[in-house]
Amino acid sequence: MGSKKPTYEELERQLADTEAILTTLRRGEADAIISERNVALLRVKEVEEALRKSEENFHDSLERSPLGICIVTAEEEILYANRAMLDVYGYSSVEELRAVLAKDHYTPESYAGYQERKDKRKPGDFVPSNYEISIVRKDGEVQHLAVSRAEVTWNGERQFQVLYQDITERKKLDQLKDEFIGLVSHELRTPLTVITGAVNTVLTEGARLSPKETHQLLQDAALETDSLSHLLGNLLELSRVQANRLLLNTEAVSVIRVIQDTVDKIRRQSLAHQFILDIPKKLPAVYADQLRLERILYNLIDNAVKYSPQGGEVRVFVKPEEERLVIGISDQGIGISLSDQAKLFGPFQRVEQSKLDGIRGLGLGLLVSRRLVEAHGGRIWLESEPERGSTFFFTLPLSRR
Ligand code: ADP
């Protein structure tokens, strides 16, 4: 069987079909190449976007960090400083910060430390990477910072990242704690010296002493014991207040009784003062914690005596008002200026003149009294003029709380 030769038309048709197939194949190939290129371009864009975002995140987290962060060269040139770092120093731009000499950034003692670290770093000697510095802000205020330093790569080069944490408040508290311990030790030692001295004298020389001398020594010891126990009581109250553990044992209390008892206790300490009680015969009972009321009165009457070293009248008065009793203690002593009055109810606050006059005190009595008065729902305030005496007032609500 011989095959039939295709005609010219058939050959032409076959050629056209083949060309059509080839064209379709070529177009597909081109499309595939184009779409591959598009995918690659899209990937590059995605990577670029991810990189931009990551840079933005990094920059944002540096800028917004609550820690002061800066990048410095080995020569201490500042390359970057974040917002918190500028805030710590009180400058608004890195340029402004850079313009200030290192010497002016530090307190003199801290500058010496800075120089020492710099000198040691040059030859590669060991320098701790965590240390504390004290700086002088643009406004002249001194601030204390804890610093951590680490090597990092910045723009492809070896630099140093320095972190600054503000520890000014902690330092102030530490200082206050040290002062407090010093003050308390001193305030405890003074009465203890008198007590031991008096008791030892009576013990060793009792036979030689007249009954009057012995009585005087023991009375001194008893007075100092009272003042010591009062001081410790105030400290204890303060620690209860700080720990939110101040619980009152309220009951119906006769204010007249408590005032008389407290005045009798203090009267023994001073012959130079006349105590005057200006109290109405009939007073409604007050719902109060009796021991705490005694403490408030003791603090205020004791102050009236202490701060009127020339003697004079100490007047305790009570005025009933609609829903409260106003209790006042006035003296004719050294008085307090208006500017000092505002701060005296804070911890360890004493008028400079009281210290100069050698009047002993810890600066806690008024703070404790204020806390105790407020715990009863009352208020405490004062009126005073230098060298014209002072009057301290406090109120106690009459209704049961
Ligand atoms: P302290 O008497 O132990 O120092 P206070 O807290 O009782 O502590 O008083 C704080 C300061 O207020 C005193 O150191 C003193 O300077 C001043 N002060 C208090 N009461 C009087 C007063 N009656 N007259 C003058 N100054 C007073």
Residues whose N, C-alpha, C, O or C-beta is under 5 A from the ligand:
A	BS01	ADP	N303 A304 Y307 G333 G335 I336 L344 Q349 R350 V351 S354 R360 G361 L362 G363 L364 G365 L366 L367 S390
